[in-house]
Amino acid sequence: MTWDPTGQDRFWWGTAASSTQAEGVAPRSDWARWEKLGRAPASRDGNGFATNYRDDFAMLADAGLTHHRPSIEWGRIEPEPGKWNPDAIEHYRSVLGAARDAGVSVWVCLHHFTLPGWFSDDLGGFLDDKARRYHWARHVDVVAETFGDLVFGWKPINEPVAYASLGWLDGTFPPGRKDLEKFFDALRAIHLANHEAWLLLKGGDQPVATVYNLAPVVPRSTEPHVVALADTVDEALWGWISALRDGLLRTPGKADVEIPEMAGSFDLVGFSYYSAYGIADDPDRPFVPYPADARVGPLGYAPWSEGLGIVLRRLADELPGRPLLVAEHGVGTTDDDWREEVLRGSLAELASAVDDGVDVRGFFHWTGIDNYEWLHGFDVPFGLFDRDRKPRGSAALASDWASRHLLPRNSRP
């Protein structure tokens, strides 16, 4: 049996998180080393999800948020190569079973920024073709066989461009490199890993979606070098389109590669959206918030709802006929009134796109419950609920929209 893209009878409303952020770091992961080196704040137990998951799923279901994307942490279930942790496997089966009992459909992510240390540090991670094709493929197979009966859908890799940028360009995530050429290599490798996961997961009755991090890229000057940089950034963010459309994998700084089986891959084109990128005429600070007069949040970017509409329509234009999924969208701020304002604007953009015939199948808010936000620790809340599980006003807004079951191809509620 295969997933039927025409069989969806209602819009998917949900939330998204990751294991490290919700449960705390896996002891044998590369992020555990990062914390020990003082490169990031301690994640502790995340938001306590590892012990509170039953109540958390019930709370999300009561709010009408009946889809959730967690990650299954590779470093927990396979702490050493070829040696699986039965306790971790049983824990994740309990988590997925509790979601099903609560009426929450789970979309499992297989890689959300962190990896087992033995894979990333010792073997070279995704950049090593042998390690990727053997160990990553085996991990995908093991997860599918072990947990597939409890999974609604798959989202194999979270934000390929962000992962490559943070690790090999910005250097703030493992492995902590600042090497443009290695960034291009890492970006290509993570796209290949995503594709290889799709090949292993496709054909079942569970949809498989991407989670590309996307944004409009806007040059703030007509200077040739500014326009050229904007084009390069745009190609990094959006270059995968030619692979899904034409089977031609394009990566900045690398020769194009023909991979015919990438054409038409993935059941849903999912993406995260938070803001636009402004490109300025300043070599020391080329990335600036956009629009120029927009309010900037504590993470340095400006949440901009109109950009979500731009992303949805660009995807619809460049990949006609492909169902889309807003796999992650939220606002990091202590000002929930502002979060609610941005969310209201983004939901209006979503409804407008659906009205215009854009085939959007779901919306996942980042995140349901405040959690660990990597380099920012617990200081930048994203949740509809705080860590004490107290609902914010934005939770009521999300619940209201979810209760009206916005349908694909239907008019707004």
Salt bridges, closest charged atoms under 4 A:
GLU23 OE1 - ARG76 NE 3.88
GLU23 OE2 - HIS91 NE2 2.64
ASP45 OD1 - ARG387 NH2 3.92
ASP56 OD2 - ARG389 NH2 2.74
GLU78 OE2 - ARG138 NH2 2.65
GLU80 OE2 - ARG28 NH1 3.98
GLU80 OE1 - LYS83 NZ 3.72
ASP121 OD2 - ARG33 NE 3.19
ASP129 OD1 - ARG132 NH1 2.94
ASP149 OD1 - ARG93 NH1 2.96
ASP179 OD2 - ARG177 NH2 3.50
GLU181 OE2 - LYS254 NZ 3.82
ASP185 OD1 - LYS254 NZ 2.61
GLU196 OE1 - ARG132 NE 2.88
ASP234 OD1 - ARG314 NH1 2.86
ASP246 OD2 - ARG245 NE 2.96
ASP256 OD2 - ARG250 NE 3.30
ASP281 OD1 - HIS225 NE2 2.66
GLU318 OE1 - ARG245 NH1 3.58
GLU318 OE2 - ARG314 NE 2.84
GLU328 OE1 - ARG69 NH2 2.50
ASP335 OD2 - ARG295 NH2 3.11
ASP336 OD1 - ARG339 NH1 2.80
GLU340 OE2 - ARG344 NH2 2.87
ASP355 OD2 - ARG412 NE 2.96
ASP356 OD2 - ARG313 NH2 2.55
ASP359 OD1 - ARG361 NE 2.61
ASP359 OD2 - ARG409 NH2 3.49
ASP370 OD2 - ARG392 NH2 2.71
ASP400 OD2 - ARG404 NH2 3.01
